[in-house]
């Protein structure tokens, strides 16, 4: 039965489709995936294809005990419908020839063999979603390359750069002036503190540090 689509995931949400004909795989894997993203499930290839066509899905996880040509054909079909989504195969046993063909055709991003630890499964899901976002950004940059190039050579862009540069220079100058004024104030406070200390010693010891008669014994006698 098709998943309810009344509350369809938003395109910005991280949505993963878990396709498994074995109900045990659905019950074993779904709780770990749902803890980190939105996880939809499908029990048949037809149901999974319908979800791929209707829901913004970023990753497809195919759980199959022993993947065969029908499994690979489903992955190829999913790749034709949505070539941008990342596809991961979860299997207990896998034919090396089938896997190599799927990887060479660009239909698979990763393959995990059972037993699959929950940590490895979660890491694979996160890596898959991260890979999707990276490729999405690359596609957007490629699609808007001409617009970006025109913007970089436009007057508003250079006015923005000039404004930013002036703002940074002004901020640096103000910081330098503030540092100089702060240093001067610190020196002034230090001088006042020394004078107050000398005045305190004068009052306490009776020594006039501001007169020169206590220095006469230490100065050479200069004859006229």
Beta strands, then each sheet from edge to edge (+ up, - down):
strand 1: 15-20
strand 2: 38-42
strand 3: 59-66
strand 4: 86-93
strand 5: 110-113
sheet 1: 2+ 1+ 3+ 4+ 5+
end
